[in-house]
Each structure stands twice: as structure tokens, then as C-alpha cells.
Amino acid sequence: MATFLYRIGRFSYRRRWLVTGLWVLVLALFGVGAATLSGTMSNSFSIPGTEAQRAIEHLAERFPQANASGATARVVFRAPEGQTLTDPVNRAAVDDVLGELAGASKVVEVVDPFQVNAISPDGRYAVAQARYAVQGPALETADREALTRTAEVGRAAGLTVEIGGDALQTSPETGVGEVIGIVIAAVVLAITFGSLLAAGLPLLTALVGVLVGLAGIALASGFVDINTNSTILALMLGIAVGIDYALFIVSRYRHEVAVRKDPVEAAGRAVGTAGSAVAFAGLTVIIALAGLSVVGIPVLRSMGLAAAATVAVAVLVALTLLPALLGFAGRRVTSGRLLTSRRRVRDPESDLGPAPMGERWARFVTRRRVPVLVLAVLGLALVAVPAADLRLGFPDDGTAPADTTQHRAYGLLNVGFGPGFNGPLTVVVDAGGGDVDAAAAQASSTIKGLPNVVSVGPPVVSPDGGTALLSVVPGTGPNDEATTDLVHDIREHQAALRADTGAEVSVTGATAVNIDAAARINDAFLPYLGLVVGLAFLILLVMFRSVLVPLKATLGFLLSVGATFGALVAVFQWGWLGSLFGIEQTSPIGSIVPVLLIGILFGLAMDYQVFLVTRMREDHVHGRSAQEAIVTGFRHGARVVTAAAIIMISVFGGFIFGDQVMIQSIGFALAFGVLVDAFVVRMTIVPAVMSLLDRAAWWLPRWLGRILPVVDVEGERLALRSDQPVHPDPAVEPELSGAGAR
């Protein structure tokens, strides 16, 4: 592996015009393809094979006029105190709003609340529903503006009018927070390298990788269904890993230039050693993301594969384009001034000079390994405690910011109709050729007798007379456990209703879909975890040629993910420090978030495991004792790993201040997870455990050693083929930089 990548590094450096030209061509082709062949992305959520999804598909066949796949808007009215909406003046105002709405672009149907009795018992509240011909992401800004303008007609007449529904949902977009995260990453790079040129290379290569990845996703959307959140996740991960991967290679290149006079050789060795770690780290992330496909939920598959493809591009860019750009920069990457600094730039991995902070920390941890290990594990366990209260749900208008019309509409419905009106259940009665009216009447009677049922609407029969639809309003909200219990209660009566009427009764709606999604995720969780952890264990086993190092890496990940879930629950579900992160409303955690986070965090956790322990392994293979290799590995890698972690935390943290709670929760969890995994697990627990294990950390049964392929991540074969003296180049590294860690 090291020899192969060494050749790639040398080739890219020497043929830099060719390599750079090829990447420019790839970017141009993907850009043109995205501009001409891209399609519309979807925000639909489906779970193939579940009862709720089968019912939705059945409704689409029997009620084609309902256009179940189109966006919906709910317009909520409230009359002034002491008045009702049935008063002539107020009813006329409602009719004006509905008329304005019916004439809006792409609206195919408007349901009048007076015709379907969607009026509250006191007559002050009403809700109208509009259906669009397209899904929410396909609506243009002008369509949403036209929708919100309809409310002004009613407000001018003295009514309170608010609008909810997915018609107002927009595709995730980057904002100021994300830009601030990238700026912080740039500052960290500049401080780490002490050179603006060296700091700019990781940013440039990350940008190229993200542009190619996003263009590829847009291009693919013209041929396959891609969820709108896929691009934001790909952007999030593409920037983070793109910068980090380039950071490790540039840092190693500067070190190799400092000890070898030939920059071509330095580029080859940087890609052969640090590039090997990048390749394996990227592979673990790709496996974790692509493995989301086994869960069986299309939105997870879409997000996972899109992000995996972007990470793969980031790896290729780091291994090929980066050494080509190093060729253009030449020795200027190893020198330069940062702002007003007058001292020369120092190699961050140098063995010269006083012990850096990373080495001092490693010596402290190895000397106090038992108390440090106990305190770190207990601290993570304490942070993980809130995870026991984890509740899953779907983001809805109630989780929108308090100053939005969606949130206000949700509140009006709660007050006027009760919390269950925001999450009605849809019961589908398929008579199967029998008497649909009798079957629907018996199903309605049975459901009315169940606890937590406020009302059951009159049956709506399909045009072919074979299916009836019942709307059931629970007494509790869509994310309440009592509503979940009601869904289970209805499903428990399916067999009895089938025996009595011959009809198939099924439950769908947002709450039912959420329940089925949770069940699907629970069923797939262990197989997914086994697949990802198993494959990653094998990769690390081959890479480190050790049994205990991969095992330790996996157990450390469990500590990280437990603490991450604990913090996620405390902030988003309990509201702790919510104002600090701009979280205005507490809510259950999105159903797909836990499994998505596990996949991403596992891949990122293995990144830091690979980057840090690879250097320990390299020093151990080259003659250091097991204990000393821990310290020297930290001396070489701790500063760069610290910078990489801060960069990733900054990039992920920028998404916390977005406008969608799903993206906010993912950004927070990834930032916190990287913080915990990099600084507590990999830089504290790992050296403590490695010190306790001593030489046993690198134990591998002889029979297994004969079976495993030798990938030479440490570059041992490169050392054997070296025909150049290894010594510091005084022209490159004459003195220490104040930018270095002390």
C-alpha cells in the first residue's frame, strides 16, 4: 500500500500539470452535467414494506385525486375574542382567503373548513387545507410567497391567520454559521502551519472535493430519487474530512522536506505514509456511510451513499491533486510568514527542539495511566446518563422556531382542536369486494371505544367503492407515547375486524409512519452495527496487525457515542443550554438521527484512531519500545490531530445554527462526538490503555499473521529503499516557530 501510494505521490508531484488538468476537466464535466441533467430532489419519507407505507400506496391507487405525494398547506383561522368564524363578516373573510389560495400557482385543491366541518367547538377556530401538484422542494420562492400573502387578506379583515404544512419547508441551505465554521478552520490551519500558503492548500482541495461531490449528487438526482438532506450532509462531511485529510498529508510533507532535500521524494513519502492512513480512514468512513443502506429506509440510503461518494472524492483529491499542488508550491509550503511573524516556520512534526505539549501530555498520561483512565471513563459515563431518556419522533411544525408562522399555526390548532389534531391517524378500510359501508361503520365503532380517541371522522369512500378512509383524532400529540399506544391498539383489533367483516384495516399517517420507522431501525440496528464494526475491525486488524488495538478502538467508540447521545438528549430534548445553541423548542430526537450518527461517528472516530495510532505503530516498527512509541507518536501526531479535530468541530458546529432542527441536531451531535472522541477517547483513554497493555498491544497470533496481507501502512519498505540520508535540512528548519504547541 505504502509503495503504491508513494508512486502516486511522486507521479502527481512530477506530472502536476497533467493531474491538475484532469481534475479541472472532471470538475467541469460534473458541473455541466449537474446544470443540464439534474432533477428535483425529494423530501418524502417512505419505509417500503411496512403497514403504514402499504396503506399510503393503497390510498394513492384508490384515491388518485388526493395526490398524496404533493405538498400540503394548512391555513388556520381564529376569530377575534367574542366572535365566531360563522359570523357573516368573518366567514366572508375566510372565503376571500380561500379564493386567493385556490388561484395560487400549482394549487390543485382547497378544502373549505365549512364544508368538512373543520370548525372548533367554540366556533373561533377553523383549518383549511390546500394540496399542491408537486412536492415541497419543487415549489419555488414565488409559490411560497404567494401562499403567505393569502394570510394577509384574512389579517386585514381582523382575523388571526397562520400557515403550516410542508409547503413552506425549504431545502436546507448554508448560512452564516457554516461560513464561520470554515473561517475558524482556516485560522486553525494558518496557526498550525504558520504559513498562509500551506494553510490554503487543504481549503482549496476540500473545496474541489466538495464541488465535485455535490455536482455528482445533483447529476445523479436526474436519474434516481435523492433526498434533499443528502446535499447538506455531503457538504458537512466533505468539507470536514477534505480539510483533515489534506492537513495530515501536508503536515507529513513538510516533515519529509525538513529531513530530505528532495521535494519529489518528500511528496512520495508523505502520500505513501500519511496517505495510507488517509486511505484507510476514508475507507472506514465510506463503509459506515454506505452501510446505512442495510437499514432499508430510502432517506438513510440516499444520505449515506451521497455522503460516502463525497468522502471517496475527498480521499482521491488528497492522494492525487494535493501532491500536484504541492509541486506548484514547492518549498514555499515549508516556509513563509504568518501575518507579522518574523520567524521562520517550523515543521509541526519535527523531532528537534523542546518537547511539545502533545509529548508532555502523553508522558503524563502514561505515568498516571490508571487514575486518568478511570476519570475519563467515569466522566463519559456521567455525560451519557441522559441518553436513557432518549425519545424518537419526527420534526414537525411544533419544532419550528417560535417566531415562524408554522409554529404559530401549530399552537392555534392545539388550542382550538386539541394536540391530537396536529397528528391525526388515517385508518384505511379495504373491503376486498365486501360491503365497504358496513366494514367502515364497524371499524369506526371499534376505534371510538378505544382510549385516547377524541373523534372519528365520517368515512370517505373511494371512487371505485372498495375502500373507505377514516380520520382518527387522538387526545394527545403526534410524538406522545399515548398516541403510539393508540396505533398499537387499533392494529391489535385488525384480526377481529377481518374475521367479522372480511375487510383489511391498516393505520397510516405521520405517527404510524414514525412507529414503523422506529421498528425498522430497531430491527436493522444490530445487523448494521455488526456489518460496520465487523468490516472496520477487519480493516484495522490488517492495518495495525494487532488484535487488541482494533478491539480498543471499537470499545472507545461506544464510550463516545454514549456521551454524544447523552448530550444530544440534554440539549435538544431537555433544553439544557438550548439558548446558547439557538435551540428555541425542545422536541424528541429525529427517528433517523441515532442510526445516522452512529454510522458517521464510527467512521470519524476511526479517522483519529488511524491517524494517531498509525504513527505509534510506525515508530514501534522502526525500533522504538512500545512505551516510547506512544510518546513519540504523540510528539509527531498530537498537534496535527488536535488541529484536525478543532477544524472538524468548527465545520460541524456551524450547522448548529441552521433553521432546521434535524440539521441542527446532526451538526451538534457530530461536533460534540468529535470533541469527545478526539480529546477524551483517542488522546487520553487510548494512550492510557496502550501503556497498560505495553507490548501486548501489538500482539498478533502467528497463524493469523501468516494469513493477513501485509499492507505496509508504516512505510517500512520505503525506509528500506531509501538511498538518501535522513537529517534535518537547515535551509528549511533553522529555528522554532512561535505558532507551535508548547
C-alpha positions in Angstrom: 0.0 0.0 0.0 2.7 2.5 1.0 4.8 1.7 -2.1 1.8 2.1 -4.4 0.7 5.4 -2.9 4.4 6.5 -2.9 4.4 6.1 -6.6 1.2 8.0 -7.0 2.6 10.9 -4.9 5.7 11.1 -6.9 3.8 10.9 -10.2 1.3 13.6 -9.2 4.1 15.9 -8.0 6.2 15.5 -11.1 3.2 15.5 -13.6 1.4 18.3 -11.7 0.1 20.0 -14.9 -1.5 16.8 -16.1 -3.0 15.8 -12.8 -4.4 19.3 -12.1 -5.7 19.5 -15.7 -7.5 16.2 -15.2 -9.2 17.4 -12.0 -10.2 20.6 -13.7 -11.7 18.6 -16.5 -13.6 16.4 -14.1 -15.0 19.4 -12.2 -16.1 21.0 -15.5 -17.8 17.8 -16.7 -19.6 17.2 -13.5 -20.6 20.9 -13.3 -22.0 20.8 -16.8 -23.8 17.5 -16.1 -25.3 19.0 -12.9 -26.5 22.1 -14.7 -28.1 20.2 -17.6 -29.2 16.8 -16.3 -30.1 17.3 -12.6 -33.6 16.6 -11.4 -35.7 17.7 -8.5 -34.8 16.3 -5.1 -37.4 14.9 -2.8 -38.3 15.4 0.9 -40.6 12.5 1.0 -40.2 9.9 3.8 -41.1 6.3 3.0 -40.4 2.9 4.6 -41.0 0.2 2.0 -42.7 -3.0 3.2 -44.3 -1.5 6.3 -48.0 -1.4 7.1 -48.1 2.4 7.0 -46.3 2.6 3.7 -48.5 -0.1 2.1 -51.6 1.9 3.2 -50.1 5.1 1.6 -49.6 3.2 -1.6 -53.1 1.8 -1.5 -54.6 5.3 -1.0 -52.6 6.6 -3.9 -54.3 3.9 -6.1 -57.8 4.2 -4.7 -57.8 8.0 -4.1 -55.7 9.3 -7.0 -57.4 12.7 -6.7 -55.9 13.1 -3.3 -52.4 13.5 -4.8 -50.8 12.1 -1.6 -47.3 12.9 -2.9 -47.9 16.6 -3.3 -47.1 19.3 -0.8 -49.8 20.4 1.6 -50.5 23.7 3.4 -52.8 24.1 6.4 -54.3 27.6 6.8 -55.5 28.1 10.4 -58.0 30.9 11.2 -59.0 32.4 14.6 -61.8 34.9 15.1 -61.4 37.8 17.5 -62.4 37.4 21.1 -66.2 37.3 21.4 -66.8 36.5 17.8 -67.0 33.3 15.7 -65.9 32.4 12.2 -69.5 31.7 11.3 -70.3 35.4 11.7 -71.1 36.8 8.2 -68.2 39.2 8.1 -65.6 36.6 9.3 -66.9 33.9 7.0 -66.6 36.3 4.1 -63.0 37.0 5.1 -62.3 33.2 5.2 -63.9 32.8 1.8 -61.7 35.6 0.4 -58.6 33.8 1.7 -59.6 30.5 0.3 -60.4 32.2 -3.1 -56.9 33.7 -3.1 -55.4 30.4 -2.2 -57.3 28.5 -4.9 -55.9 30.8 -7.6 -52.3 30.3 -6.5 -49.9 28.6 -8.8 -49.6 24.8 -8.5 -52.6 24.5 -6.1 -54.8 21.7 -7.2 -57.4 21.6 -4.4 -58.5 23.7 -1.4 -60.7 22.1 1.2 -63.2 24.5 2.7 -63.5 24.1 6.5 -67.2 25.0 6.5 -67.9 22.1 4.1 -66.0 19.4 6.0 -66.9 20.8 9.5 -63.2 21.6 10.4 -64.5 24.2 12.9 -63.7 24.1 16.6 -66.5 23.5 19.1 -66.5 27.2 20.1 -66.6 28.4 16.5 -63.5 30.5 16.9 -61.0 28.2 15.1 -61.0 26.7 11.6 -58.5 25.0 9.4 -58.4 24.8 5.6 -56.1 22.5 3.6 -54.6 23.1 0.2 -52.9 20.5 -1.9 -50.2 21.2 -4.5 -49.3 19.4 -7.7 -45.7 19.0 -6.7 -43.7 18.2 -3.6 -42.4 20.9 -1.3 -38.8 21.1 -2.7 -40.2 21.7 -6.2 -42.1 24.8 -5.1 -40.4 28.0 -6.0 -39.9 31.0 -3.7 -42.6 32.8 -5.6 -45.1 30.0 -4.8 -44.3 30.2 -1.0 -44.6 34.0 -1.1 -48.0 33.7 -2.8 -49.0 31.2 -0.1 -48.0 33.5 2.8 -49.7 36.5 1.1 -53.0 34.8 1.2 -52.9 35.1 5.0 -52.7 38.9 4.7 -56.2 39.0 3.2 -57.6 37.5 6.4 -55.5 39.5 8.7 -56.6 42.7 7.0 -60.2 41.7 8.0 -59.3 41.3 11.6 -58.7 37.5 11.7 -55.6 35.7 13.0 -54.3 33.6 10.1 -51.3 31.3 10.3 -50.0 28.7 7.8 -48.3 25.4 8.4 -47.6 22.2 6.4 -44.7 21.0 4.3 -45.5 23.5 1.5 -43.4 26.0 3.5 -40.5 23.7 4.0 -37.4 24.7 2.1 -34.4 22.7 1.1 -31.5 23.0 3.6 -29.2 25.9 2.7 -25.8 27.0 4.0 -25.8 30.1 6.2 -23.6 32.3 8.3 -22.9 29.6 10.8 -21.3 27.3 8.2 -19.2 30.1 6.8 -18.0 31.0 10.3 -17.0 27.3 10.8 -14.9 27.4 7.6 -13.3 30.7 8.7 -12.3 29.1 12.0 -10.9 26.1 10.1 -8.8 28.5 8.0 -7.4 30.2 11.1 -6.6 26.9 12.8 -4.7 25.8 9.6 -2.8 29.1 9.5 -1.7 28.8 13.1 -0.8 25.1 12.7 1.4 25.6 9.7 2.5 29.2 10.4 2.0 29.8 6.6 -0.9 31.1 4.7 0.1 29.2 1.6 0.3 25.9 3.5 -3.0 26.7 5.2 -4.7 27.4 1.9 -3.9 24.1 0.2 -6.2 22.0 2.5 -9.0 24.5 2.0 -8.5 24.5 -1.8 -8.5 20.7 -2.1 -11.5 20.4 0.2 -13.4 22.9 -1.9 -12.6 20.9 -5.1 -13.7 17.7 -3.5 -17.0 19.2 -2.3 -17.8 20.8 -5.6 -17.2 17.5 -7.5 -19.2 15.6 -4.9 -22.2 18.0 -4.9 -22.2 18.2 -8.6 -22.2 14.4 -8.8 -25.2 14.3 -6.4 -27.1 16.9 -8.5 -26.3 14.9 -11.6 -27.5 11.7 -10.1 -30.8 13.4 -9.0 -31.8 13.4 -12.6 -31.8 9.6 -12.7 -32.6 8.4 -9.1 -34.6 9.8 -6.2 -32.3 11.7 -3.8 -33.4 13.3 -0.5 -32.9 17.0 -0.1 -30.9 16.5 3.1 -28.3 14.4 1.2 -26.6 17.5 -0.1 -26.2 19.2 3.3 -24.8 16.0 4.9 -22.4 15.6 1.9 -21.4 19.2 2.3 -20.9 18.8 6.0 -18.7 15.7 5.8 -17.0 16.7 2.5 -15.6 19.9 4.0 -14.6 18.4 7.3 -12.8 15.3 6.0 -11.4 17.1 3.0 -9.6 19.6 5.1 -8.5 17.0 7.6 -7.1 14.5 5.1 -5.2 17.2 3.3 -3.9 18.6 6.7 -2.3 15.2 7.5 -0.6 14.9 4.2 0.7 18.5 4.0 2.0 18.1 7.6 3.8 14.9 6.7 5.2 16.5 3.5 6.6 19.4 5.5 8.3 17.0 7.8 9.7 14.9 5.0 11.1 18.0 3.3 12.7 19.0 6.6 14.6 15.8 6.7 15.2 15.1 3.0 16.4 17.5 0.4 14.4 16.2 -2.5 10.7 17.6 -2.5 9.7 14.9 -5.1 10.8 12.2 -2.7 9.1 14.1 0.2 5.8 14.1 -1.7 6.0 10.4 -2.5 6.8 9.5 1.1 4.1 11.9 2.5 1.5 10.2 0.3 2.9 6.8 1.0 2.8 7.1 4.8 0.2 9.7 5.7 -1.7 8.9 2.5 -2.0 5.3 3.6 -3.6 6.4 6.8 -5.9 8.7 4.8 -6.9 5.9 2.5 -7.8 3.5 5.4 -9.5 6.2 7.4 -11.6 7.2 4.4 -12.5 3.6 3.7 -13.9 3.2 7.3 -16.0 6.3 6.8 -17.2 5.1 3.4 -18.1 1.7 4.8 -20.0 3.2 7.7 -22.0 5.6 5.5 -22.7 3.1 2.7 -23.7 0.6 5.3 -26.8 2.7 6.1 -28.3 1.1 3.0 -28.9 -2.1 5.1 -31.4 -0.3 7.3 -34.0 -0.3 4.5 -35.1 3.3 4.7 -34.6 5.2 1.4 -33.8 8.5 3.0 -31.0 7.0 5.0 -29.7 5.1 2.0 -29.8 8.4 -0.1 -28.0 10.4 2.6 -25.4 7.7 3.3 -24.5 6.9 -0.3 -24.3 10.6 -1.2 -22.0 11.4 1.7 -19.9 8.2 1.1 -19.4 9.3 -2.5 -18.3 12.7 -1.4 -15.8 11.3 1.1 -14.4 9.0 -1.6 -13.8 12.0 -3.8 -12.1 13.8 -0.9 -9.7 10.8 -0.5 -8.9 10.8 -4.2 -8.3 14.5 -4.2 -6.0 14.3 -1.2 -4.0 11.5 -2.8 -3.6 13.0 -6.3 -4.5 16.6 -6.6 -2.8 17.7 -3.3 0.7 16.4 -4.2 0.3 18.1 -7.6 -0.5 21.4 -5.9 2.5 20.8 -3.6 4.5 20.6 -6.8 3.4 24.0 -7.8 4.0 25.5 -4.3 7.5 23.8 -4.0 9.5 24.7 -0.9 7.3 27.7 -0.2 5.0 25.4 1.6 7.7 24.8 4.2 8.5 28.4 4.8 6.7 31.8 5.0 5.4 34.3 7.4 2.1 34.4 9.2 0.8 37.9 9.4 3.6 39.9 11.2 5.7 37.0 12.4 9.3 37.4 11.6 10.5 33.9 12.5 10.7 31.1 10.1 8.1 28.4 10.0 8.8 25.1 11.8 7.9 21.6 10.8 5.0 20.6 13.1 6.2 17.0 13.3 9.8 17.8 13.9 12.0 15.9 16.4 14.0 19.0 17.1 13.6 21.5 19.9 11.9 21.2 23.3 9.2 18.7 23.9 5.8 19.9 22.6 2.6 19.9 24.6 1.5 16.6 22.9 4.6 14.8 24.1 4.3 16.2 27.6 0.6 15.1 27.8 1.5 11.6 26.6 4.2 11.2 29.3 1.7 12.5 31.9 -1.0 10.0 30.8 1.4 7.0 30.6 2.8 7.8 34.1 -0.7 8.3 35.6 -2.5 5.8 33.4 -4.8 4.2 35.9 -6.3 7.3 37.5 -6.5 9.1 34.1 -8.3 6.1 32.6 -10.8 5.8 35.5 -11.6 9.5 35.5 -12.0 9.6 31.7 -14.3 6.6 31.6 -16.4 7.8 34.6 -16.7 11.3 33.0 -18.0 9.9 29.7 -20.4 7.6 31.6 -21.8 10.5 33.5 -22.4 12.5 30.3 -24.1 9.5 28.8 -26.8 9.3 31.6 -29.4 11.4 29.8 -29.3 9.0 26.9 -31.5 6.7 28.9 -34.4 9.2 28.3 -33.9 9.2 24.5 -37.3 9.6 22.7 -37.6 9.4 19.0 -40.0 11.4 16.8 -40.4 13.4 13.7 -39.7 17.1 13.4 -43.0 19.0 12.7 -44.3 22.5 12.7 -44.2 22.4 16.5 -40.4 22.2 16.5 -40.1 25.2 14.1 -38.7 28.5 15.6 -41.3 30.3 17.8 -41.4 33.3 15.5 -42.4 31.4 12.4 -46.0 31.1 11.0 -45.6 27.3 11.1 -45.1 27.2 14.8 -47.9 29.7 15.5 -50.3 27.6 13.3 -49.4 24.5 15.3 -50.2 26.3 18.5 -53.5 27.5 17.3 -54.5 24.0 16.3 -53.5 22.8 19.8 -55.7 25.4 21.5 -58.7 25.2 19.1 -58.9 21.5 18.4 -56.5 19.7 20.9 -53.0 18.4 20.5 -54.1 15.3 18.6 -55.4 17.4 15.7 -51.7 18.1 14.7 -51.2 14.3 14.2 -54.4 12.6 13.1 -54.3 8.9 12.2 -55.5 7.7 8.9 -57.3 4.3 9.1 -57.8 2.6 5.7 -60.6 0.0 5.4 -60.2 -2.2 2.3 -63.5 -4.1 2.0 -62.0 -6.5 -0.6 -65.2 -6.8 -2.6 -67.5 -6.8 0.5 -69.8 -4.1 2.0 -67.4 -1.2 2.5 -70.0 0.9 4.4 -70.7 -1.8 6.9 -66.9 -2.5 7.3 -66.2 1.2 7.8 -69.0 1.5 10.3 -67.8 -1.4 12.4 -64.2 -0.2 12.3 -65.3 3.3 13.4 -67.4 1.9 16.2 -64.5 -0.2 17.4 -62.0 2.7 17.3 -64.3 5.0 19.1 -64.4 2.6 22.0 -60.6 2.7 22.4 -58.9 5.0 25.0 -57.4 8.3 23.9 -59.7 8.8 20.9 -61.3 12.2 20.6 -63.2 11.7 17.4 -63.5 9.5 14.3 -64.5 11.3 11.2 -67.2 10.1 8.8 -65.9 7.5 6.2 -64.7 8.8 2.8 -65.3 6.1 0.2 -63.1 5.7 -2.8 -64.5 6.3 -6.3 -64.5 2.6 -7.0 -66.4 1.9 -3.8 -63.9 -0.6 -2.4 -62.0 1.4 0.2 -63.0 3.7 3.0 -60.8 6.2 4.8 -61.4 7.2 8.4 -59.6 10.2 10.1 -59.0 9.5 13.8 -58.0 12.4 16.1 -56.2 11.2 19.3 -56.3 13.1 22.5 -52.5 13.5 22.6 -49.9 15.0 20.2 -48.2 13.1 17.4 -45.0 12.4 19.4 -46.7 11.4 22.6 -46.4 7.8 23.9 -50.2 7.6 24.4 -50.6 8.3 20.6 -48.2 5.4 19.9 -50.2 3.2 22.2 -53.4 4.1 20.3 -51.8 3.0 17.0 -50.9 -0.3 18.6 -54.4 -0.7 20.0 -56.0 -0.2 16.6 -53.6 -2.7 15.0 -54.4 -5.3 17.7 -58.1 -5.2 16.5 -57.2 -5.8 12.9 -57.7 -9.6 13.1 -61.0 -9.3 14.8 -62.3 -6.8 12.2 -61.1 -9.0 9.4 -62.9 -12.0 10.9 -66.1 -10.1 11.3 -66.2 -8.1 8.1 -63.6 -9.6 5.7 -62.0 -6.2 5.4 -58.3 -5.3 5.8 -57.8 -2.5 8.2 -54.5 -0.6 8.3 -53.2 2.5 10.0 -51.1 5.2 8.4 -50.3 8.9 8.9 -47.2 10.6 10.3 -47.4 8.9 13.7 -47.9 5.5 12.2 -45.0 6.1 9.8 -42.8 7.2 12.7 -43.7 4.0 14.7 -42.9 1.8 11.7 -39.7 3.7 11.1 -38.6 3.2 14.7 -39.4 -0.5 14.4 -37.5 -0.9 11.1 -34.5 0.9 12.6 -34.5 -1.2 15.7 -34.7 -4.4 13.6 -31.8 -3.3 11.4 -29.7 -1.7 14.1 -27.7 -4.8 15.3 -27.1 -6.1 11.7 -26.0 -2.6 10.7 -23.7 -2.2 13.7 -22.3 -5.7 13.2 -21.6 -5.0 9.5 -19.9 -1.7 10.1 -18.0 -2.7 13.2 -17.0 -6.1 11.7 -15.7 -4.7 8.5 -13.9 -1.8 10.2 -12.4 -4.3 12.7 -11.0 -6.3 9.8 -9.6 -3.2 8.2 -7.9 -2.1 11.4 -6.7 -5.7 12.0 -5.0 -5.7 8.7 -3.7 -2.2 9.1 -2.2 -2.4 12.6 -1.6 -6.2 12.6 -2.9 -6.3 16.2 -5.9 -7.9 17.8 -6.2 -5.6 20.8 -5.8 -2.2 19.0 -9.0 -2.7 16.9 -10.8 -4.0 19.9 -9.8 -1.0 22.0 -10.8 1.3 19.1 -14.3 -0.2 19.0 -14.9 0.0 22.7 -13.7 3.6 22.7 -16.3 4.4 20.1 -19.0 3.0 22.3 -18.0 5.5 25.0 -18.0 8.3 22.5 -21.4 7.5 21.1 -23.0 7.1 24.6 -21.7 10.5 25.7 -22.9 12.0 22.4 -26.4 10.7 22.8 -26.5 11.9 26.4 -25.5 15.5 25.3 -28.0 15.4 22.4 -30.9 14.5 24.7 -29.8 17.1 27.3 -29.7 19.9 24.8 -32.5 19.1 22.3 -34.9 17.1 24.4 -34.4 18.6 27.8 -33.5 22.1 26.7 -30.2 22.4 28.7 -28.1 25.2 27.3 -30.6 25.4 24.4 -30.4 29.2 24.3 -26.6 29.0 23.9 -27.0 27.0 20.7 -30.1 28.8 19.4 -32.4 25.9 20.2 -35.8 27.5 20.8 -38.0 24.5 21.1 -37.4 21.1 22.8 -38.5 18.0 20.9 -37.9 14.3 20.5 -34.8 13.3 18.6 -35.5 12.6 14.9 -36.1 8.9 14.3 -33.3 8.5 11.7 -30.8 10.6 13.7 -29.4 7.9 16.1 -28.5 5.3 13.4 -27.2 8.1 11.1 -25.0 9.4 13.9 -23.7 6.0 14.7 -22.6 5.4 11.1 -20.9 8.8 10.8 -19.3 9.0 14.2 -17.9 5.5 13.9 -16.2 6.4 10.6 -14.8 9.7 12.1 -13.7 8.0 15.3 -11.7 5.5 13.3 -10.1 8.5 11.5 -8.4 9.8 14.6 -7.6 6.2 15.7 -5.9 5.6 12.4 -4.0 8.9 12.3 -2.7 8.8 15.9 -2.0 5.1 16.4 -0.5 4.7 12.9 2.3 7.0 13.9 2.8 4.9 17.1 2.9 1.8 15.0 5.3 3.4 12.6 7.7 4.3 15.4 7.4 0.9 17.0 8.0 -0.9 13.7 11.1 1.2 13.2 12.6 0.2 16.6 11.0 2.2 19.4 9.8 0.3 22.5 6.1 0.1 23.0 6.1 2.7 25.7 8.3 5.1 23.9 6.4 4.7 20.7 3.3 6.1 22.5 5.2 9.2 23.4 6.9 9.7 20.1 3.7 9.0 18.3 2.1 11.8 20.2 5.1 14.1 19.6 4.6 13.7 15.8 0.8 13.4 15.6 -0.9 15.1 18.6 -0.6 18.7 17.3 -1.9 17.8 13.8 -4.7 15.6 15.2 -5.7 18.4 17.6 -5.8 20.9 14.7 -7.8 18.4 12.6 -10.3 17.8 15.4 -10.8 21.6 16.0 -11.4 22.0 12.3 -14.0 19.3 12.2 -15.7 20.6 15.3 -15.8 24.1 13.8 -17.3 22.9 10.5 -19.9 20.7 12.2 -20.6 23.3 14.8 -21.5 25.8 12.1 -24.6 23.7 11.2 -26.0 24.0 14.7 -27.2 27.5 13.9 -29.3 26.4 10.9 -33.0 26.7 10.6 -34.0 23.0 10.6 -34.0 21.1 13.8 -32.8 17.8 12.1 -29.7 19.5 10.7 -29.1 21.3 14.0 -29.2 18.1 15.9 -26.9 16.3 13.5 -24.4 19.2 13.5 -24.4 19.4 17.3 -24.0 15.7 17.8 -21.2 15.4 15.2 -19.3 18.4 16.7 -19.7 17.1 20.3 -18.9 13.5 19.2 -15.7 14.6 17.6 -14.8 16.7 20.6 -15.2 13.7 23.0 -13.7 11.1 20.7 -10.6 13.1 19.7 -9.7 14.6 23.0 -11.1 12.2 25.6 -11.0 8.8 23.9 -8.2 8.9 21.4 -5.9 11.3 23.2 -6.5 10.3 26.7 -8.0 6.8 27.0 -6.1 5.3 24.1 -2.6 6.2 25.4 -3.5 5.1 28.9 -4.8 1.7 27.7 -1.8 1.3 25.3 0.5 2.0 28.2 -1.2 -0.6 30.3 -1.0 -3.2 27.5 2.6 -2.3 26.7 4.0 -4.8 24.1 0.8 -6.8 24.3 -1.0 -4.0 22.5 0.7 -5.2 19.3 0.1 -8.9 19.9 -1.0 -11.0 16.9 -1.2 -14.8 16.8 1.4 -16.2 14.4 -1.1 -18.2 12.5 -3.2 -15.0 11.9 -0.1 -13.1 11.0 0.6 -15.6 8.2 -3.0 -15.2 6.9 -3.3 -11.4 6.9 -1.9 -9.5 4.0 0.9 -7.1 4.6 -0.2 -3.6 3.6 2.9 -1.7 5.0 1.0 1.3 6.2 4.0 2.4 8.2 6.2 2.7 5.1 8.8 0.1 6.2 9.5 -0.8 2.6 10.0 2.8 1.8 12.7 3.1 4.5 14.5 0.0 3.1 14.6 1.5 -0.4 15.8 4.9 0.8 19.1 5.9 -0.7 19.1 9.4 0.8 20.4 10.4 4.2 17.8 11.3 6.8 18.8 14.6 8.5 17.2 17.9 9.0 17.6 20.4 6.2 19.0 23.5 7.8 17.7 25.6 4.9 14.1 24.6 5.7 14.1 24.4 9.5 16.7 26.7 11.1 14.6 27.8 14.1 11.4 27.3 16.0 8.1 29.0 15.3 6.0 30.7 17.9 3.0 29.1 16.3 3.9 25.6 17.6 2.3 24.0 20.6 4.4 24.1 23.7 
